[in-house]
């Protein structure tokens, strides 16, 4: 049976995410780090590039070599 | 472990870089948090970083933030950890790569040479933006 995601749950998740985002700004301020919109765009780009570089077949081969269980989809 | 996706692992060098005001690390932390993801801090990396930084209060703030999670190695993965240790040369780096493989997450590091022999396609080197 599929459990429907109620709007209130989505709202709650969004609020949690907003709070996390706000506190991340505070956390970084403690360390003297200020992140600009341009910086966020740069990070988004770097993550996308890294994800595109990753080879799932290579990952599974490495996991097998190390004796780790295959990742579930 | 959190229900939210773990999208990034910080190794010791990345954790230390955060305490030293690395903008590149801050940008990636911000982006992962904004997308509802979580940043993993391997236990051994956090512990090793604590021996290298002056202000351990910053580490406490990082480790208790809702967008981060301290992760340990599972007991049964010790052979994999040992195999990785033989490749990367440091227990903390082996734990960081193991977490990266386990969560299917990218690994942020300032010491990417350590991982040249294993899993290098998932490594993001810290590159500070130009002034």
N, CA and C atoms of all chains as a GROMACS GRO file, in nm:
protein
  612
    1UNK      N    1   0.084  -0.119   0.000
    1UNK     CA    2   0.000   0.000   0.000
    1UNK      C    3   0.088   0.124   0.000
    2UNK      N    4   0.055   0.217  -0.087
    2UNK     CA    5   0.134   0.340  -0.093
    2UNK      C    6   0.077   0.442   0.006
    3UNK      N    7   0.166   0.493   0.088
    3UNK     CA    8   0.123   0.594   0.185
    3UNK      C    9   0.135   0.731   0.121
    4UNK      N   10   0.024   0.805   0.110
    4UNK     CA   11   0.032   0.936   0.045
    4UNK      C   12   0.113   1.035   0.129
    5UNK      N   13   0.185   1.122   0.059
    5UNK     CA   14   0.259   1.228   0.128
    5UNK      C   15   0.164   1.346   0.141
    6UNK      N   16   0.129   1.378   0.265
    6UNK     CA   17   0.034   1.485   0.288
    6UNK      C   18   0.102   1.622   0.272
    7UNK      N   19   0.026   1.721   0.227
    7UNK     CA   20   0.084   1.854   0.212
    7UNK      C   21   0.151   1.903   0.338
    8UNK      N   22   0.091   1.870   0.455
    8UNK     CA   23   0.150   1.919   0.580
    8UNK      C   24   0.290   1.861   0.600
    9UNK      N   25   0.311   1.735   0.552
    9UNK     CA   26   0.445   1.676   0.564
    9UNK      C   27   0.543   1.751   0.474
   10UNK      N   28   0.498   1.783   0.354
   10UNK     CA   29   0.587   1.857   0.262
   10UNK      C   30   0.621   1.992   0.323
   11UNK      N   31   0.520   2.058   0.383
   11UNK     CA   32   0.542   2.189   0.445
   11UNK      C   33   0.645   2.176   0.557
   12UNK      N   34   0.626   2.068   0.637
   12UNK     CA   35   0.717   2.046   0.749
   12UNK      C   36   0.860   2.025   0.699
   13UNK      N   37   0.875   1.946   0.592
   13UNK     CA   38   1.008   1.922   0.537
   13UNK      C   39   1.068   2.051   0.484
   14UNK      N   40   0.986   2.132   0.419
   14UNK     CA   41   1.035   2.259   0.365
   14UNK      C   42   1.080   2.352   0.478
   15UNK      N   43   1.003   2.355   0.587
   15UNK     CA   44   1.039   2.439   0.700
   15UNK      C   45   1.172   2.393   0.760
   16UNK      N   46   1.186   2.260   0.772
   16UNK     CA   47   1.308   2.203   0.828
   16UNK      C   48   1.428   2.241   0.742
   17UNK      N   49   1.407   2.234   0.609
   17UNK     CA   50   1.514   2.267   0.516
   17UNK      C   51   1.551   2.415   0.526
   18UNK      N   52   1.449   2.501   0.538
   18UNK     CA   53   1.476   2.643   0.552
   18UNK      C   54   1.556   2.671   0.679
   19UNK      N   55   1.516   2.605   0.789
   19UNK     CA   56   1.585   2.626   0.916
   19UNK      C   57   1.729   2.579   0.906
   20UNK      N   58   1.746   2.464   0.838
   20UNK     CA   59   1.880   2.410   0.822
   20UNK      C   60   1.967   2.504   0.740
   21UNK      N   61   1.906   2.561   0.636
   21UNK     CA   62   1.978   2.654   0.551
   21UNK      C   63   2.020   2.779   0.628
   22UNK      N   64   1.926   2.830   0.709
   22UNK     CA   65   1.957   2.950   0.787
   22UNK      C   66   2.069   2.922   0.887
   23UNK      N   67   2.059   2.806   0.953
   23UNK     CA   68   2.161   2.777   1.053
   23UNK      C   69   2.295   2.744   0.988
   24UNK      N   70   2.294   2.698   0.860
   24UNK     CA   71   2.420   2.675   0.790
   24UNK      C   72   2.492   2.808   0.770
   25UNK      N   73   2.416   2.912   0.738
   25UNK     CA   74   2.476   3.045   0.723
   25UNK      C   75   2.540   3.088   0.856
   26UNK      N   76   2.469   3.062   0.965
   26UNK     CA   77   2.523   3.096   1.098
   26UNK      C   78   2.648   3.014   1.129
   27UNK      N   79   2.640   2.886   1.100
   27UNK     CA   80   2.755   2.798   1.126
   27UNK      C   81   2.879   2.849   1.054
   28UNK      N   82   2.862   2.881   0.927
   28UNK     CA   83   2.976   2.926   0.847
   28UNK      C   84   3.026   3.062   0.894
   29UNK      N   85   2.935   3.145   0.942
   29UNK     CA   86   2.976   3.277   0.993
   29UNK      C   87   3.069   3.260   1.112
   30UNK      N   88   3.042   3.159   1.196
   30UNK     CA   89   3.132   3.132   1.310
   30UNK      C   90   3.274   3.104   1.263
   31UNK      N   91   3.284   3.039   1.148
   31UNK     CA   92   3.417   3.005   1.094
   31UNK      C   93   3.472   3.118   1.006
   32UNK      N   94   3.397   3.226   0.992
   32UNK     CA   95   3.445   3.338   0.911
   32UNK      C   96   3.423   3.319   0.762
   33UNK      N   97   3.324   3.236   0.726
   33UNK     CA   98   3.298   3.207   0.585
   33UNK      C   99   3.166   3.273   0.542
   34UNK      N  100   3.173   3.349   0.435
   34UNK     CA  101   3.052   3.408   0.378
   34UNK      C  102   3.034   3.349   0.238
   35UNK      N  103   2.915   3.295   0.213
   35UNK     CA  104   2.889   3.232   0.082
   35UNK      C  105   2.792   3.319   0.003
   36UNK      N  106   2.829   3.352  -0.116
   36UNK     CA  107   2.746   3.434  -0.204
   36UNK      C  108   2.661   3.345  -0.295
   37UNK      N  109   2.566   3.408  -0.364
   37UNK     CA  110   2.486   3.332  -0.461
   37UNK      C  111   2.577   3.275  -0.570
   38UNK      N  112   2.675   3.354  -0.607
   38UNK     CA  113   2.771   3.308  -0.708
   38UNK      C  114   2.846   3.184  -0.658
   39UNK      N  115   2.880   3.186  -0.529
   39UNK     CA  116   2.949   3.072  -0.468
   39UNK      C  117   2.864   2.947  -0.467
   40UNK      N  118   2.734   2.966  -0.439
   40UNK     CA  119   2.642   2.852  -0.441
   40UNK      C  120   2.631   2.795  -0.582
   41UNK      N  121   2.628   2.883  -0.680
   41UNK     CA  122   2.619   2.837  -0.819
   41UNK      C  123   2.745   2.759  -0.855
   42UNK      N  124   2.859   2.807  -0.805
   42UNK     CA  125   2.986   2.738  -0.831
   42UNK      C  126   2.982   2.598  -0.768
   43UNK      N  127   2.932   2.590  -0.645
   43UNK     CA  128   2.925   2.461  -0.576
   43UNK      C  129   2.831   2.366  -0.650
   44UNK      N  130   2.718   2.419  -0.696
   44UNK     CA  131   2.621   2.337  -0.770
   44UNK      C  132   2.687   2.279  -0.895
   45UNK      N  133   2.766   2.365  -0.961
   45UNK     CA  134   2.835   2.322  -1.082
   45UNK      C  135   2.938   2.212  -1.050
   46UNK      N  136   3.012   2.232  -0.941
   46UNK     CA  137   3.115   2.134  -0.905
   46UNK      C  138   3.054   1.999  -0.870
   47UNK      N  139   2.941   2.002  -0.799
   47UNK     CA  140   2.874   1.877  -0.764
   47UNK      C  141   2.821   1.807  -0.889
   48UNK      N  142   2.765   1.886  -0.981
   48UNK     CA  143   2.712   1.828  -1.105
   48UNK      C  144   2.825   1.766  -1.186
   49UNK      N  145   2.938   1.835  -1.193
   49UNK     CA  146   3.054   1.782  -1.267
   49UNK      C  147   3.103   1.652  -1.203
   50UNK      N  148   3.108   1.652  -1.070
   50UNK     CA  149   3.156   1.532  -0.998
   50UNK      C  150   3.060   1.415  -1.021
   51UNK      N  151   2.930   1.443  -1.017
   51UNK     CA  152   2.832   1.336  -1.040
   51UNK      C  153   2.843   1.281  -1.182
   52UNK      N  154   2.869   1.370  -1.278
   52UNK     CA  155   2.881   1.326  -1.418
   52UNK      C  156   3.007   1.242  -1.439
   53UNK      N  157   3.109   1.268  -1.360
   53UNK     CA  158   3.237   1.197  -1.372
   53UNK      C  159   3.229   1.055  -1.317
   54UNK      N  160   3.136   1.033  -1.226
   54UNK     CA  161   3.130   0.906  -1.157
   54UNK      C  162   3.081   0.794  -1.247
   55UNK      N  163   3.145   0.680  -1.233
   55UNK     CA  164   3.114   0.565  -1.317
   55UNK      C  165   3.052   0.456  -1.229
   56UNK      N  166   2.918   0.433  -1.241
   56UNK     CA  167   2.852   0.335  -1.155
   56UNK      C  168   2.911   0.194  -1.167
   57UNK      N  169   2.953   0.157  -1.288
   57UNK     CA  170   3.009   0.023  -1.307
   57UNK      C  171   3.141   0.010  -1.231
   58UNK      N  172   3.218   0.119  -1.234
   58UNK     CA  173   3.347   0.120  -1.164
   58UNK      C  174   3.324   0.111  -1.013
   59UNK      N  175   3.220   0.180  -0.967
   59UNK     CA  176   3.187   0.177  -0.824
   59UNK      C  177   3.153   0.036  -0.780
   60UNK      N  178   3.067  -0.031  -0.858
   60UNK     CA  179   3.028  -0.168  -0.819
   60UNK      C  180   3.146  -0.263  -0.825
   61UNK      N  181   3.235  -0.243  -0.923
   61UNK     CA  182   3.354  -0.328  -0.934
   61UNK      C  183   3.443  -0.309  -0.811
   62UNK      N  184   3.458  -0.184  -0.770
   62UNK     CA  185   3.542  -0.153  -0.654
   62UNK      C  186   3.478  -0.211  -0.526
   63UNK      N  187   3.347  -0.196  -0.516
   63UNK     CA  188   3.277  -0.250  -0.398
   63UNK      C  189   3.294  -0.402  -0.391
   64UNK      N  190   3.283  -0.467  -0.507
   64UNK     CA  191   3.301  -0.613  -0.509
   64UNK      C  192   3.443  -0.650  -0.467
   65UNK      N  193   3.541  -0.575  -0.521
   65UNK     CA  194   3.682  -0.599  -0.491
   65UNK      C  195   3.708  -0.587  -0.341
   66UNK      N  196   3.636  -0.495  -0.277
   66UNK     CA  197   3.656  -0.471  -0.134
   66UNK      C  198   3.569  -0.563  -0.048
   67UNK      N  199   3.485  -0.644  -0.113
   67UNK     CA  200   3.400  -0.736  -0.039
   67UNK      C  201   3.277  -0.670   0.022
   68UNK      N  202   3.237  -0.554  -0.033
   68UNK     CA  203   3.117  -0.486   0.017
   68UNK      C  204   2.994  -0.535  -0.058
   69UNK      N  205   2.880  -0.531   0.007
   69UNK     CA  206   2.756  -0.571  -0.056
   69UNK      C  207   2.724  -0.474  -0.171
   70UNK      N  208   2.663  -0.525  -0.279
   70UNK     CA  209   2.620  -0.434  -0.387
   70UNK      C  210   2.522  -0.333  -0.332
   71UNK      N  211   2.530  -0.211  -0.384
   71UNK     CA  212   2.434  -0.107  -0.342
   71UNK      C  213   2.298  -0.137  -0.401
   72UNK      N  214   2.192  -0.122  -0.320
   72UNK     CA  215   2.058  -0.138  -0.377
   72UNK      C  216   2.023  -0.015  -0.457
   73UNK      N  217   1.938  -0.035  -0.560
   73UNK     CA  218   1.903   0.077  -0.648
   73UNK      C  219   1.824   0.182  -0.574
   74UNK      N  220   2.144   0.627   1.106
   74UNK     CA  221   2.179   0.714   0.994
   74UNK      C  222   2.054   0.788   0.946
   75UNK      N  223   2.072   0.910   0.900
   75UNK     CA  224   1.963   0.996   0.856
   75UNK      C  225   1.883   0.936   0.739
   76UNK      N  226   1.756   0.977   0.728
   76UNK     CA  227   1.674   0.937   0.614
   76UNK      C  228   1.707   1.021   0.491
   77UNK      N  229   1.764   1.139   0.515
   77UNK     CA  230   1.795   1.229   0.403
   77UNK      C  231   1.920   1.178   0.330
   78UNK      N  232   1.933   1.211   0.202
   78UNK     CA  233   2.048   1.159   0.127
   78UNK      C  234   2.180   1.220   0.174
   79UNK      N  235   2.280   1.135   0.189
   79UNK     CA  236   2.415   1.184   0.218
   79UNK      C  237   2.482   1.211   0.085
   80UNK      N  238   2.507   1.338   0.056
   80UNK     CA  239   2.554   1.378  -0.076
   80UNK      C  240   2.704   1.409  -0.081
   81UNK      N  241   2.764   1.424   0.035
   81UNK     CA  242   2.905   1.465   0.038
   81UNK      C  243   2.969   1.413   0.166
   82UNK      N  244   3.096   1.370   0.152
   82UNK     CA  245   3.175   1.328   0.267
   82UNK      C  246   3.292   1.424   0.278
   83UNK      N  247   3.318   1.472   0.398
   83UNK     CA  248   3.437   1.555   0.420
   83UNK      C  249   3.545   1.468   0.484
   84UNK      N  250   3.666   1.470   0.429
   84UNK     CA  251   3.774   1.399   0.496
   84UNK      C  252   3.844   1.495   0.593
   85UNK      N  253   3.949   1.450   0.657
   85UNK     CA  254   4.015   1.531   0.760
   85UNK      C  255   4.057   1.668   0.706
   86UNK      N  256   4.116   1.668   0.587
   86UNK     CA  257   4.167   1.794   0.532
   86UNK      C  258   4.053   1.892   0.504
   87UNK      N  259   3.939   1.842   0.463
   87UNK     CA  260   3.824   1.929   0.435
   87UNK      C  261   3.765   1.983   0.565
   88UNK      N  262   3.762   1.900   0.668
   88UNK     CA  263   3.712   1.945   0.799
   88UNK      C  264   3.804   2.054   0.854
   89UNK      N  265   3.934   2.031   0.844
   89UNK     CA  266   4.030   2.132   0.891
   89UNK      C  267   4.015   2.260   0.809
   90UNK      N  268   3.996   2.246   0.679
   90UNK     CA  269   3.981   2.364   0.592
   90UNK      C  270   3.860   2.448   0.632
   91UNK      N  271   3.752   2.381   0.671
   91UNK     CA  272   3.634   2.455   0.719
   91UNK      C  273   3.671   2.542   0.840
   92UNK      N  274   3.748   2.488   0.934
   92UNK     CA  275   3.786   2.567   1.053
   92UNK      C  276   3.879   2.682   1.017
   93UNK      N  277   3.941   2.672   0.900
   93UNK     CA  278   4.033   2.778   0.855
   93UNK      C  279   3.969   2.865   0.748
   94UNK      N  280   3.836   2.874   0.754
   94UNK     CA  281   3.759   2.967   0.672
   94UNK      C  282   3.769   2.940   0.522
   95UNK      N  283   3.767   2.814   0.484
   95UNK     CA  284   3.769   2.780   0.341
   95UNK      C  285   3.635   2.815   0.276
   96UNK      N  286   3.639   2.906   0.182
   96UNK     CA  287   3.517   2.945   0.112
   96UNK      C  288   3.467   2.828   0.026
   97UNK      N  289   3.558   2.755  -0.034
   97UNK     CA  290   3.517   2.642  -0.120
   97UNK      C  291   3.440   2.537  -0.040
   98UNK      N  292   3.487   2.508   0.081
   98UNK     CA  293   3.416   2.411   0.165
   98UNK      C  294   3.280   2.468   0.205
   99UNK      N  295   3.278   2.596   0.244
   99UNK     CA  296   3.152   2.661   0.282
   99UNK      C  297   3.050   2.660   0.170
  100UNK      N  298   3.093   2.683   0.050
  100UNK     CA  299   3.001   2.684  -0.065
  100UNK      C  300   2.936   2.547  -0.084
  101UNK      N  301   3.016   2.442  -0.073
  101UNK     CA  302   2.961   2.308  -0.093
  101UNK      C  303   2.870   2.267   0.022
  102UNK      N  304   2.907   2.303   0.145
  102UNK     CA  305   2.819   2.276   0.260
  102UNK      C  306   2.685   2.346   0.241
  103UNK      N  307   2.690   2.470   0.198
  103UNK     CA  308   2.568   2.549   0.178
  103UNK      C  309   2.479   2.486   0.072
  104UNK      N  310   2.539   2.447  -0.037
  104UNK     CA  311   2.461   2.391  -0.148
  104UNK      C  312   2.397   2.258  -0.110
  105UNK      N  313   2.473   2.171  -0.044
  105UNK     CA  314   2.417   2.042  -0.002
  105UNK      C  315   2.301   2.064   0.095
  106UNK      N  316   2.319   2.154   0.192
  106UNK     CA  317   2.213   2.181   0.290
  106UNK      C  318   2.091   2.240   0.221
  107UNK      N  319   2.113   2.330   0.127
  107UNK     CA  320   2.001   2.395   0.058
  107UNK      C  321   1.918   2.295  -0.023
  108UNK      N  322   1.983   2.189  -0.068
  108UNK     CA  323   1.912   2.087  -0.146
  108UNK      C  324   1.853   1.977  -0.057
  109UNK      N  325   1.859   1.997   0.075
  109UNK     CA  326   1.800   1.900   0.167
  109UNK      C  327   1.886   1.778   0.192
  110UNK      N  328   2.013   1.785   0.152
  110UNK     CA  329   2.104   1.672   0.172
  110UNK      C  330   2.182   1.683   0.302
  111UNK      N  331   2.264   1.584   0.324
  111UNK     CA  332   2.343   1.576   0.446
  111UNK      C  333   2.490   1.556   0.409
  112UNK      N  334   2.577   1.616   0.490
  112UNK     CA  335   2.721   1.599   0.472
  112UNK      C  336   2.772   1.504   0.579
  113UNK      N  337   2.840   1.398   0.538
  113UNK     CA  338   2.892   1.301   0.633
  113UNK      C  339   3.029   1.341   0.684
  114UNK      N  340   3.047   1.326   0.815
  114UNK     CA  341   3.176   1.350   0.879
  114UNK      C  342   3.223   1.218   0.939
  115UNK      N  343   3.316   1.149   0.874
  115UNK     CA  344   3.362   1.022   0.930
  115UNK      C  345   3.426   1.042   1.067
  116UNK      N  346   3.390   0.956   1.160
  116UNK     CA  347   3.436   0.964   1.298
  116UNK      C  348   3.588   0.983   1.306
  117UNK      N  349   3.665   0.901   1.234
  117UNK     CA  350   3.811   0.909   1.243
  117UNK      C  351   3.864   1.041   1.187
  118UNK      N  352   3.795   1.096   1.086
  118UNK     CA  353   3.838   1.224   1.027
  118UNK      C  354   3.814   1.338   1.125
  119UNK      N  355   3.700   1.333   1.190
  119UNK     CA  356   3.668   1.436   1.290
  119UNK      C  357   3.768   1.430   1.405
  120UNK      N  358   3.796   1.310   1.449
  120UNK     CA  359   3.891   1.292   1.560
  120UNK      C  360   4.030   1.340   1.520
  121UNK      N  361   4.074   1.303   1.400
  121UNK     CA  362   4.206   1.346   1.352
  121UNK      C  363   4.210   1.498   1.336
  122UNK      N  364   4.102   1.555   1.284
  122UNK     CA  365   4.097   1.702   1.267
  122UNK      C  366   4.109   1.772   1.401
  123UNK      N  367   4.050   1.713   1.505
  123UNK     CA  368   4.053   1.776   1.638
  123UNK      C  369   4.196   1.790   1.690
  124UNK      N  370   4.286   1.705   1.641
  124UNK     CA  371   4.426   1.716   1.686
  124UNK      C  372   4.501   1.822   1.606
  125UNK      N  373   4.438   1.875   1.504
  125UNK     CA  374   4.508   1.967   1.412
  125UNK      C  375   4.457   2.111   1.419
  126UNK      N  376   4.345   2.133   1.486
  126UNK     CA  377   4.287   2.268   1.485
  126UNK      C  378   4.297   2.331   1.624
  127UNK      N  379   4.299   2.463   1.625
  127UNK     CA  380   4.310   2.535   1.752
  127UNK      C  381   4.174   2.545   1.821
  128UNK      N  382   4.068   2.564   1.739
  128UNK     CA  383   3.936   2.590   1.795
  128UNK      C  384   3.845   2.468   1.775
  129UNK      N  385   3.842   2.381   1.876
  129UNK     CA  386   3.759   2.262   1.861
  129UNK      C  387   3.610   2.296   1.872
  130UNK      N  388   3.579   2.417   1.920
  130UNK     CA  389   3.439   2.460   1.926
  130UNK      C  390   3.378   2.462   1.787
  131UNK      N  391   3.456   2.499   1.688
  131UNK     CA  392   3.405   2.500   1.550
  131UNK      C  393   3.371   2.358   1.504
  132UNK      N  394   3.450   2.262   1.549
  132UNK     CA  395   3.422   2.122   1.512
  132UNK      C  396   3.291   2.077   1.576
  133UNK      N  397   3.269   2.118   1.702
  133UNK     CA  398   3.145   2.081   1.770
  133UNK      C  399   3.025   2.140   1.697
  134UNK      N  400   3.037   2.266   1.657
  134UNK     CA  401   2.927   2.330   1.583
  134UNK      C  402   2.899   2.253   1.454
  135UNK      N  403   3.006   2.216   1.383
  135UNK     CA  404   2.989   2.144   1.256
  135UNK      C  405   2.925   2.007   1.280
  136UNK      N  406   2.975   1.936   1.380
  136UNK     CA  407   2.930   1.798   1.403
  136UNK      C  408   2.787   1.791   1.455
  137UNK      N  409   2.737   1.899   1.514
  137UNK     CA  410   2.601   1.896   1.569
  137UNK      C  411   2.500   1.969   1.480
  138UNK      N  412   2.544   2.015   1.364
  138UNK     CA  413   2.454   2.086   1.274
  138UNK      C  414   2.357   1.986   1.210
  139UNK      N  415   2.231   2.028   1.188
  139UNK     CA  416   2.133   1.933   1.130
  139UNK      C  417   2.167   1.887   0.989
  140UNK      N  418   2.254   1.959   0.919
  140UNK     CA  419   2.288   1.917   0.782
  140UNK      C  420   2.414   1.831   0.778
  141UNK      N  421   2.464   1.794   0.897
  141UNK     CA  422   2.581   1.704   0.898
  141UNK      C  423   2.548   1.581   0.983
  142UNK      N  424   2.626   1.477   0.960
  142UNK     CA  425   2.609   1.358   1.043
  142UNK      C  426   2.746   1.290   1.060
  143UNK      N  427   2.777   1.261   1.186
  143UNK     CA  428   2.900   1.188   1.214
  143UNK      C  429   2.874   1.040   1.186
  144UNK      N  430   2.957   0.980   1.102
  144UNK     CA  431   2.935   0.840   1.064
  144UNK      C  432   3.057   0.756   1.101
  145UNK      N  433   3.030   0.636   1.146
  145UNK     CA  434   3.139   0.544   1.182
  145UNK      C  435   3.144   0.428   1.084
  146UNK      N  436   3.253   0.353   1.092
  146UNK     CA  437   3.264   0.234   1.007
  146UNK      C  438   3.185   0.120   1.070
  147UNK      N  439   3.114   0.045   0.987
  147UNK     CA  440   3.040  -0.072   1.037
  147UNK      C  441   3.141  -0.182   1.072
  148UNK      N  442   3.115  -0.252   1.181
  148UNK     CA  443   3.212  -0.353   1.226
  148UNK      C  444   3.252  -0.453   1.116
  149UNK      N  445   3.152  -0.496   1.036
  149UNK     CA  446   3.181  -0.600   0.937
  149UNK      C  447   3.261  -0.550   0.817
  150UNK      N  448   3.283  -0.418   0.810
  150UNK     CA  449   3.357  -0.365   0.695
  150UNK      C  450   3.507  -0.354   0.723
  151UNK      N  451   3.553  -0.415   0.831
  151UNK     CA  452   3.695  -0.400   0.861
  151UNK      C  453   3.787  -0.452   0.750
  152UNK      N  454   3.751  -0.563   0.680
  152UNK     CA  455   3.843  -0.604   0.572
  152UNK      C  456   3.850  -0.500   0.459
  153UNK      N  457   3.735  -0.439   0.429
  153UNK     CA  458   3.735  -0.335   0.325
  153UNK      C  459   3.816  -0.214   0.371
  154UNK      N  460   3.802  -0.180   0.500
  154UNK     CA  461   3.880  -0.069   0.554
  154UNK      C  462   4.029  -0.099   0.543
  155UNK      N  463   4.066  -0.223   0.576
  155UNK     CA  464   4.207  -0.262   0.569
  155UNK      C  465   4.260  -0.254   0.425
  156UNK      N  466   4.177  -0.298   0.330
  156UNK     CA  467   4.218  -0.292   0.189
  156UNK      C  468   4.235  -0.148   0.144
  157UNK      N  469   4.143  -0.062   0.186
  157UNK     CA  470   4.155   0.080   0.150
  157UNK      C  471   4.275   0.143   0.218
  158UNK      N  472   4.299   0.103   0.342
  158UNK     CA  473   4.413   0.157   0.417
  158UNK      C  474   4.544   0.128   0.344
  159UNK      N  475   4.552   0.008   0.285
  159UNK     CA  476   4.676  -0.026   0.212
  159UNK      C  477   4.692   0.060   0.087
  160UNK      N  478   4.582   0.115   0.038
  160UNK     CA  479   4.588   0.197  -0.083
  160UNK      C  480   4.608   0.346  -0.053
  161UNK      N  481   4.544   0.395   0.054
  161UNK     CA  482   4.550   0.540   0.081
  161UNK      C  483   4.650   0.574   0.192
  162UNK      N  484   4.687   0.473   0.273
  162UNK     CA  485   4.795   0.495   0.369
  162UNK      C  486   4.758   0.556   0.502
  163UNK      N  487   4.632   0.593   0.521
  163UNK     CA  488   4.592   0.654   0.649
  163UNK      C  489   4.455   0.602   0.690
  164UNK      N  490   4.438   0.566   0.818
  164UNK     CA  491   4.308   0.512   0.862
  164UNK      C  492   4.193   0.610   0.843
  165UNK      N  493   4.219   0.739   0.867
  165UNK     CA  494   4.110   0.837   0.852
  165UNK      C  495   4.069   0.850   0.705
  166UNK      N  496   4.167   0.849   0.616
  166UNK     CA  497   4.136   0.858   0.473
  166UNK      C  498   4.065   0.732   0.424
  167UNK      N  499   4.103   0.616   0.480
  167UNK     CA  500   4.035   0.492   0.443
  167UNK      C  501   3.888   0.498   0.487
  168UNK      N  502   3.862   0.554   0.605
  168UNK     CA  503   3.723   0.567   0.652
  168UNK      C  504   3.645   0.664   0.564
  169UNK      N  505   3.712   0.772   0.521
  169UNK     CA  506   3.644   0.870   0.436
  169UNK      C  507   3.604   0.807   0.302
  170UNK      N  508   3.696   0.731   0.242
  170UNK     CA  509   3.664   0.667   0.115
  170UNK      C  510   3.558   0.557   0.133
  171UNK      N  511   3.567   0.486   0.244
  171UNK     CA  512   3.467   0.382   0.272
  171UNK      C  513   3.328   0.445   0.285
  172UNK      N  514   3.319   0.558   0.352
  172UNK     CA  515   3.190   0.627   0.366
  172UNK      C  516   3.141   0.673   0.229
  173UNK      N  517   3.232   0.724   0.148
  173UNK     CA  518   3.197   0.770   0.014
  173UNK      C  519   3.140   0.654  -0.069
  174UNK      N  520   3.204   0.538  -0.060
  174UNK     CA  521   3.158   0.421  -0.135
  174UNK      C  522   3.026   0.370  -0.078
  175UNK      N  523   3.015   0.373   0.052
  175UNK     CA  524   2.896   0.320   0.118
  175UNK      C  525   2.772   0.404   0.088
  176UNK      N  526   2.787   0.535   0.093
  176UNK     CA  527   2.672   0.623   0.072
  176UNK      C  528   2.656   0.664  -0.074
  177UNK      N  529   2.750   0.627  -0.159
  177UNK     CA  530   2.743   0.670  -0.298
  177UNK      C  531   2.758   0.820  -0.310
  178UNK      N  532   2.841   0.878  -0.223
  178UNK     CA  533   2.856   1.024  -0.216
  178UNK      C  534   2.993   1.067  -0.265
  179UNK      N  535   3.001   1.192  -0.308
  179UNK     CA  536   3.131   1.247  -0.344
  179UNK      C  537   3.214   1.274  -0.218
  180UNK      N  538   3.345   1.281  -0.237
  180UNK     CA  539   3.437   1.301  -0.125
  180UNK      C  540   3.514   1.431  -0.145
  181UNK      N  541   3.497   1.524  -0.053
  181UNK     CA  542   3.567   1.653  -0.062
  181UNK      C  543   3.696   1.645   0.017
  182UNK      N  544   3.806   1.686  -0.046
  182UNK     CA  545   3.937   1.673   0.017
  182UNK      C  546   4.034   1.780  -0.030
  183UNK      N  547   4.127   1.813   0.057
  183UNK     CA  548   4.239   1.898   0.017
  183UNK      C  549   4.363   1.816  -0.011
  184UNK      N  550   4.349   1.683   0.004
  184UNK     CA  551   4.464   1.594  -0.019
  184UNK      C  552   4.424   1.485  -0.120
  185UNK      N  553   4.385   1.530  -0.239
  185UNK     CA  554   4.333   1.435  -0.338
  185UNK      C  555   4.436   1.332  -0.383
  186UNK      N  556   4.566   1.362  -0.364
  186UNK     CA  557   4.670   1.265  -0.403
  186UNK      C  558   4.655   1.134  -0.327
  187UNK      N  559   4.603   1.143  -0.203
  187UNK     CA  560   4.585   1.022  -0.123
  187UNK      C  561   4.497   0.920  -0.194
  188UNK      N  562   4.401   0.971  -0.271
  188UNK     CA  563   4.299   0.883  -0.330
  188UNK      C  564   4.326   0.854  -0.478
  189UNK      N  565   4.447   0.883  -0.522
  189UNK     CA  566   4.478   0.863  -0.665
  189UNK      C  567   4.463   0.717  -0.705
  190UNK      N  568   4.487   0.624  -0.611
  190UNK     CA  569   4.484   0.482  -0.645
  190UNK      C  570   4.349   0.416  -0.629
  191UNK      N  571   4.251   0.490  -0.577
  191UNK     CA  572   4.121   0.426  -0.552
  191UNK      C  573   4.010   0.530  -0.548
  192UNK      N  574   3.905   0.505  -0.624
  192UNK     CA  575   3.787   0.590  -0.616
  192UNK      C  576   3.808   0.736  -0.653
  193UNK      N  577   3.908   0.762  -0.735
  193UNK     CA  578   3.941   0.903  -0.765
  193UNK      C  579   3.829   0.973  -0.842
  194UNK      N  580   3.742   0.895  -0.909
  194UNK     CA  581   3.634   0.959  -0.986
  194UNK      C  582   3.529   1.023  -0.896
  195UNK      N  583   3.530   0.991  -0.768
  195UNK     CA  584   3.432   1.050  -0.677
  195UNK      C  585   3.492   1.158  -0.588
  196UNK      N  586   3.617   1.194  -0.614
  196UNK     CA  587   3.687   1.292  -0.531
  196UNK      C  588   3.669   1.433  -0.587
  197UNK      N  589   3.633   1.526  -0.500
  197UNK     CA  590   3.627   1.668  -0.537
  197UNK      C  591   3.740   1.738  -0.463
  198UNK      N  592   3.842   1.785  -0.536
  198UNK     CA  593   3.950   1.857  -0.468
  198UNK      C  594   3.902   1.996  -0.424
  199UNK      N  595   3.949   2.042  -0.310
  199UNK     CA  596   3.915   2.177  -0.264
  199UNK      C  597   3.988   2.277  -0.353
  200UNK      N  598   3.911   2.360  -0.418
  200UNK     CA  599   3.970   2.466  -0.503
  200UNK      C  600   3.910   2.597  -0.460
  201UNK      N  601   3.990   2.682  -0.399
  201UNK     CA  602   3.938   2.810  -0.352
  201UNK      C  603   3.910   2.902  -0.471
  202UNK      N  604   3.798   2.975  -0.466
  202UNK     CA  605   3.769   3.068  -0.577
  202UNK      C  606   3.872   3.180  -0.582
  203UNK      N  607   3.888   3.237  -0.700
  203UNK     CA  608   3.978   3.351  -0.714
  203UNK      C  609   3.923   3.468  -0.635
  204UNK      N  610   4.017   3.551  -0.585
  204UNK     CA  611   3.974   3.670  -0.506
  204UNK      C  612   3.890   3.763  -0.591
   0.00000   0.00000   0.00000
